[in-house]
Amino acid sequence: MQITSSRFGKIEVREEEIITFPEGLVGFCSLKRYLIIEREADRPFQWLQAIDNPELAFLITDPLLFCPDYKVELNPQENAILKLGKVNEGKVFVLVVIPEDPSRMRANLFAPLVINASKRLGKQVILEQSGYPLQYQLIK
């Protein structure tokens, strides 16, 4: 399948690359299928490109790069959606916002994305009791 992304142009997408978020993401519940795009120029960031809305791509990164003791605990329902054998089998990403002033870049530690890479399933988890902020300044 091929999609035309407003950010990346034409992208060839193989079925086995598609990550399904059965519940969508917060604010984007109807969009369930995404692709992670890795570009050398963007490291340590990646892009979560919506398959069914080529205009929509989220900047994501590994939270352990800037918050080494970051932990995500899943409840049984979340674990069932992701079909994880063990919680540590999931790959965790956080959404990143880069405003006009890049020194004010921030990450959403409150609502990370957990992905089961082998099953190609994802879920945005809300860490209500964690104390993690919705807007964590990446550059101090």
Backbone as CSV, one residue per row, in Angstrom:
resi,resn,N_x,N_y,N_z,CA_x,CA_y,CA_z,C_x,C_y,C_z
1,MET,0.859,-1.167,0.000,0.000,0.000,0.000,0.904,1.229,0.000
2,GLN,0.417,2.283,-0.602,1.167,3.526,-0.634,0.299,4.653,-0.094
3,ILE,0.906,5.497,0.752,0.211,6.698,1.221,1.056,7.901,0.841
4,THR,0.407,9.046,0.770,1.127,10.285,0.503,1.003,11.159,1.740
5,SER,2.099,11.291,2.458,2.135,12.064,3.683,2.470,13.514,3.351
6,SER,1.815,14.429,4.017,2.121,15.844,3.792,3.541,16.178,4.253
7,ARG,4.067,15.417,5.184,5.395,15.670,5.739,6.490,14.892,5.012
8,PHE,6.185,13.663,4.560,7.217,12.767,4.025,7.020,12.374,2.558
9,GLY,5.981,12.895,1.924,5.730,12.533,0.529,5.170,11.120,0.415
10,LYS,5.487,10.457,-0.693,4.975,9.097,-0.919,5.742,8.108,-0.049
11,ILE,4.973,7.264,0.645,5.558,6.251,1.521,4.947,4.907,1.157
12,GLU,5.810,3.941,0.941,5.361,2.570,0.725,5.210,1.927,2.103
13,VAL,4.030,1.403,2.382,3.731,0.822,3.691,3.382,-0.650,3.522
14,ARG,4.131,-1.503,4.210,3.818,-2.931,4.212,2.895,-3.220,5.388
15,GLU,1.962,-4.146,5.191,0.993,-4.491,6.246,1.676,-4.808,7.571
16,GLU,2.809,-5.506,7.513,3.494,-5.906,8.749,4.160,-4.739,9.475
17,GLU,4.176,-3.556,8.877,4.723,-2.361,9.536,3.647,-1.568,10.275
18,ILE,2.399,-1.836,9.988,1.304,-1.052,10.567,1.069,-1.444,12.018
19,ILE,1.002,-0.427,12.863,0.691,-0.616,14.281,-0.748,-0.171,14.477
20,THR,-1.551,-1.049,15.043,-2.956,-0.741,15.283,-3.150,-0.330,16.734
21,PHE,-3.770,0.827,16.910,-4.176,1.306,18.225,-5.693,1.096,18.280
22,PRO,-6.166,-0.015,18.856,-7.606,-0.327,18.827,-8.498,0.784,19.350
23,GLU,-8.003,1.581,20.290,-8.788,2.684,20.860,-8.382,4.034,20.288
24,GLY,-7.469,4.050,19.329,-6.954,5.309,18.799,-6.098,6.015,19.835
25,LEU,-5.824,7.284,19.596,-5.084,8.118,20.546,-6.041,9.159,21.108
26,VAL,-5.683,9.742,22.234,-6.524,10.770,22.840,-6.730,11.897,21.822
27,GLY,-7.989,12.200,21.544,-8.326,13.246,20.581,-8.371,12.758,19.138
28,PHE,-7.953,11.526,18.896,-7.919,10.966,17.540,-8.425,9.521,17.577
29,CYS,-9.559,9.323,18.250,-10.085,7.973,18.484,-10.431,7.223,17.204
30,SER,-10.771,7.935,16.136,-11.170,7.252,14.905,-9.978,6.785,14.072
31,LEU,-8.799,7.294,14.371,-7.602,6.887,13.626,-6.904,5.766,14.399
32,LYS,-6.851,4.594,13.798,-6.361,3.414,14.511,-5.040,2.869,13.973
33,ARG,-4.693,3.202,12.729,-3.524,2.593,12.099,-2.412,3.621,11.904
34,TYR,-1.211,3.242,12.346,-0.061,4.147,12.306,1.189,3.401,11.839
35,LEU,2.161,4.177,11.455,3.453,3.686,11.012,4.520,4.487,11.737
36,ILE,5.544,3.825,12.252,6.662,4.556,12.855,7.700,4.791,11.766
37,ILE,8.059,6.060,11.597,9.053,6.443,10.591,10.310,6.893,11.326
38,GLU,11.418,6.249,10.986,12.712,6.600,11.572,13.566,7.226,10.483
39,ARG,14.061,8.426,10.773,14.961,9.109,9.829,16.216,9.514,10.584
40,GLU,17.334,9.228,10.008,18.620,9.523,10.639,18.700,10.990,11.072
41,ALA,18.216,11.889,10.238,18.299,13.327,10.520,17.482,13.745,11.743
42,ASP,16.504,12.932,12.127,15.618,13.293,13.228,15.994,12.650,14.568
43,ARG,16.982,11.783,14.567,17.328,11.079,15.814,17.634,12.064,16.938
44,PRO,17.218,11.843,18.153,16.643,10.634,18.713,15.120,10.571,18.604
45,PHE,14.570,11.325,17.707,13.118,11.342,17.532,12.711,10.454,16.363
46,GLN,11.451,10.027,16.407,10.835,9.282,15.321,9.479,9.921,15.074
47,TRP,8.800,9.443,14.049,7.479,9.966,13.712,6.448,8.850,13.760
48,LEU,5.297,9.150,14.321,4.161,8.237,14.306,3.189,8.802,13.281
49,GLN,3.217,8.224,12.088,2.436,8.714,10.961,1.099,7.978,10.905
50,ALA,0.000,8.731,10.873,-1.332,8.124,10.723,-1.478,7.615,9.287
51,ILE,-1.907,6.380,9.143,-2.095,5.784,7.819,-3.333,6.374,7.142
52,ASP,-4.400,6.550,7.906,-5.677,6.963,7.329,-5.883,8.477,7.310
53,ASN,-4.881,9.227,7.729,-4.899,10.681,7.619,-3.455,11.129,7.391
54,PRO,-3.012,11.147,6.144,-1.615,11.455,5.840,-1.151,12.843,6.293
55,GLU,-2.081,13.695,6.699,-1.721,15.022,7.206,-1.243,14.963,8.660
56,LEU,-1.480,13.835,9.323,-1.235,13.744,10.760,-0.022,12.868,11.074
57,ALA,0.981,13.470,11.703,2.162,12.738,12.171,2.582,13.337,13.505
58,PHE,2.869,12.474,14.460,3.286,12.904,15.791,4.771,12.637,15.971
59,LEU,5.473,13.579,16.568,6.871,13.382,16.918,6.902,12.581,18.219
60,ILE,7.706,11.502,18.247,7.796,10.650,19.434,9.264,10.378,19.760
61,THR,9.499,9.955,21.001,10.844,9.555,21.404,10.763,8.602,22.591
62,ASP,11.884,7.994,22.903,12.018,7.110,24.049,12.205,7.983,25.298
63,PRO,11.313,7.879,26.280,11.420,8.742,27.461,12.649,8.456,28.323
64,LEU,13.212,7.263,28.204,14.378,6.924,29.021,15.610,7.734,28.636
65,LEU,15.578,8.352,27.464,16.700,9.182,27.037,16.868,10.422,27.905
66,PHE,15.785,10.918,28.477,15.856,12.137,29.286,15.269,11.965,30.682
67,CYS,14.655,10.841,30.938,14.054,10.562,32.245,14.340,9.091,32.571
68,PRO,15.584,8.782,33.013,16.024,7.391,33.137,15.213,6.510,34.089
69,ASP,14.515,7.098,35.060,13.714,6.243,35.945,12.230,6.259,35.595
70,TYR,11.900,6.635,34.373,10.502,6.656,33.918,9.954,5.232,33.880
71,LYS,8.778,5.052,34.470,8.165,3.722,34.509,6.696,3.816,34.117
72,VAL,6.275,2.819,33.364,4.872,2.716,32.970,4.336,1.408,33.534
73,GLU,3.269,1.506,34.295,2.623,0.303,34.818,1.267,0.173,34.154
74,LEU,1.015,-1.008,33.598,-0.239,-1.267,32.911,-1.208,-1.993,33.831
75,ASN,-2.489,-1.649,33.709,-3.491,-2.418,34.435,-3.856,-3.640,33.582
76,PRO,-4.594,-4.594,34.129,-4.909,-5.818,33.372,-5.642,-5.564,32.045
77,GLN,-6.534,-4.569,32.004,-7.255,-4.265,30.757,-6.301,-3.746,29.686
78,GLU,-5.397,-2.865,30.072,-4.425,-2.321,29.120,-3.513,-3.434,28.602
79,ASN,-3.091,-4.293,29.518,-2.232,-5.408,29.131,-2.976,-6.357,28.180
80,ALA,-4.269,-6.560,28.408,-5.069,-7.436,27.539,-5.179,-6.851,26.134
81,ILE,-5.354,-5.539,26.029,-5.437,-4.892,24.711,-4.122,-5.057,23.960
82,LEU,-3.006,-4.911,24.669,-1.691,-4.999,24.043,-1.209,-6.430,23.838
83,LYS,-1.849,-7.375,24.531,-1.487,-8.808,24.427,-0.017,-9.043,24.763
84,LEU,0.436,-8.369,25.809,1.820,-8.534,26.253,1.909,-9.693,27.234
85,GLY,2.931,-10.525,27.079,3.184,-11.578,28.053,3.693,-10.957,29.348
86,LYS,4.638,-10.023,29.206,5.209,-9.299,30.341,5.199,-7.815,29.987
87,VAL,4.980,-6.977,30.977,4.920,-5.532,30.746,6.195,-5.017,30.094
88,ASN,7.349,-5.565,30.478,8.606,-5.053,29.940,8.829,-5.444,28.478
89,GLU,7.909,-6.213,27.895,7.993,-6.532,26.467,7.501,-5.372,25.602
90,GLY,6.795,-4.431,26.207,6.272,-3.291,25.456,7.326,-2.213,25.280
91,LYS,7.306,-1.571,24.132,8.191,-0.436,23.857,7.413,0.834,24.188
92,VAL,8.030,1.730,24.941,7.353,2.943,25.391,7.900,4.154,24.636
93,PHE,6.975,4.986,24.174,7.312,6.257,23.533,6.489,7.358,24.188
94,VAL,6.967,8.580,24.074,6.174,9.734,24.510,6.056,10.705,23.343
95,LEU,4.960,11.428,23.326,4.722,12.443,22.303,5.534,13.687,22.657
96,VAL,6.094,14.313,21.634,6.938,15.499,21.826,6.345,16.666,21.047
97,VAL,6.389,17.830,21.653,5.938,19.058,21.000,7.139,19.989,20.883
98,ILE,7.368,20.475,19.662,8.433,21.453,19.451,7.766,22.755,19.004
99,PRO,7.672,23.724,19.903,7.058,25.007,19.543,8.016,25.843,18.689
100,GLU,7.585,27.039,18.329,8.436,27.929,17.526,9.802,28.128,18.171
101,ASP,9.822,28.212,19.474,11.085,28.334,20.205,11.492,26.922,20.645
102,PRO,12.411,26.263,19.921,12.781,24.883,20.232,13.329,24.679,21.640
103,SER,13.792,25.724,22.285,14.285,25.574,23.655,13.143,25.267,24.625
104,ARG,11.910,25.412,24.159,10.730,25.121,24.995,10.116,23.771,24.648
105,MET,10.902,22.918,23.981,10.454,21.583,23.606,10.011,20.814,24.853
106,ARG,8.906,20.074,24.718,8.391,19.333,25.868,7.832,17.975,25.442
107,ALA,7.779,17.073,26.412,7.264,15.724,26.175,6.102,15.455,27.116
108,ASN,5.182,14.633,26.655,4.016,14.258,27.447,4.333,12.958,28.188
109,LEU,4.737,13.073,29.446,5.037,11.894,30.259,3.784,11.301,30.891
110,PHE,2.702,12.057,30.881,1.451,11.648,31.513,0.691,10.609,30.687
111,ALA,0.857,10.654,29.361,0.075,9.762,28.483,0.981,9.126,27.422
112,PRO,1.854,8.192,27.843,2.775,7.564,26.901,2.077,6.587,25.954
113,LEU,2.801,6.212,24.921,2.351,5.185,23.995,3.108,3.910,24.326
114,VAL,2.397,2.810,24.462,3.032,1.515,24.687,2.726,0.664,23.469
115,ILE,3.773,0.056,22.911,3.613,-0.721,21.678,4.143,-2.135,21.869
116,ASN,3.324,-3.099,21.480,3.748,-4.490,21.407,4.238,-4.686,19.976
117,ALA,5.553,-4.648,19.780,6.126,-4.699,18.436,5.839,-6.015,17.726
118,SER,5.842,-7.111,18.449,5.623,-8.407,17.784,4.182,-8.580,17.311
119,LYS,3.230,-8.027,18.043,1.815,-8.146,17.656,1.330,-6.924,16.877
120,ARG,2.181,-5.871,16.818,1.851,-4.626,16.112,0.606,-3.958,16.700
121,LEU,0.543,-3.947,18.028,-0.566,-3.316,18.744,-0.033,-2.180,19.603
122,GLY,-0.813,-1.105,19.718,-0.416,0.022,20.537,-1.555,0.542,21.381
123,LYS,-1.187,1.236,22.438,-2.190,1.850,23.315,-1.576,3.089,23.936
124,GLN,-2.357,4.149,23.975,-1.952,5.321,24.733,-2.480,5.124,26.150
125,VAL,-1.569,5.152,27.097,-1.900,4.864,28.490,-1.910,6.176,29.270
126,ILE,-2.920,6.357,30.093,-2.999,7.548,30.943,-2.518,7.153,32.337
127,LEU,-1.431,7.775,32.789,-0.814,7.440,34.080,-1.335,8.380,35.163
128,GLU,-2.604,8.214,35.516,-3.291,9.142,36.411,-2.641,9.299,37.782
129,GLN,-2.155,8.236,38.362,-1.613,8.289,39.723,-0.086,8.433,39.755
130,SER,0.513,8.658,38.610,1.975,8.635,38.509,2.671,9.911,38.999
131,GLY,1.998,11.034,38.871,2.653,12.306,39.168,3.472,12.837,37.995
132,TYR,3.519,12.083,36.892,4.253,12.556,35.712,3.491,13.712,35.062
133,PRO,4.229,14.709,34.551,3.574,15.878,33.963,3.108,15.648,32.519
134,LEU,2.128,16.407,32.134,1.652,16.428,30.757,2.663,17.149,29.872
135,GLN,3.364,18.113,30.441,4.355,18.885,29.677,5.676,18.917,30.441
136,TYR,6.578,18.025,30.064,7.896,17.926,30.680,8.903,18.644,29.795
137,GLN,9.547,19.693,30.329,10.548,20.457,29.567,11.742,19.565,29.262
138,LEU,12.085,19.409,27.983,13.218,18.568,27.599,14.547,19.307,27.725
139,ILE,14.535,20.597,27.514,15.757,21.390,27.611,15.642,22.262,28.849
140,LYS,16.527,22.008,29.786,16.466,22.735,31.077,17.370,23.956,31.038
